[in-house]
């Protein structure tokens, strides 16, 4: 009886191993990046969306309602045009406003946010890293870890930026270097007017705190182009990046080998 139970247990283990090893590879491969969606406002200010980072005028867009059902945590969003609010109940990897877009964006959180020159944005949701380029205008209604005010040419920044939340680290720079850099800006205090630092004294620090805000993400060498926003790259561009599941498959194989060796030992004992 003991031998039968042992053999039954071993067959169950081997069945699980076989199921894992024989499963289609696609089930073990996770995507390296989220999907990219672009939204554009129609003449009435209603948002429509398409998949990808560039709007295709030959294709019809779908209503924002369907994007709200489809979009997932870790996806990327490109915004162009001016319309009503964009409310997405997910954590986005990237939000890029381009081509003079004007939008009120709601998200559960944003890893990277790009406000390109000529765009106007009110961003709702915690932001890890934000960039406002040239004449961009932005209001951040929640906390931002790192904010960069950028002018690509050797001219002083021209952006207008305010925040209702706190800002861990602020840097203003152009191609010639850094104009100013501050830390620990208190909630509601940030005020940058025409690129100039107008934040009230005593509401920020000139030196990092004992526990400084996380370092900014790798700085883009230039502003994303309007025709193909670089930050919100389409998922197809990540095909050459090693996928999470590929290394996971190796781990499964090693685990299976270990179990097989253990099974061999048990068979000897049962004999």
Protein Blocks (a to p, Z undefined) as FASTA:
>chain_A
ZZmmmmmmmmmmmmmmmmmmmpcfklmpccfbdcdddddddfkopacddedjbdcfkbcc
ddfklmmmmpcghiacddedjddddddfbddfbdcdeehiacddddfbdfbdcddehiac
ddedddfbdcdehjaccddfbdcfbdcdddfbacddfbdcddfbdcfbdcdddfkbcfbd
cehiaehkacceehiacbdehiacfbdcfbdcdddddddfbdcdfklcfklgcfklmmmp
ccfklmmmmmmmmmmmmmmmmmmmmmmmmZZ
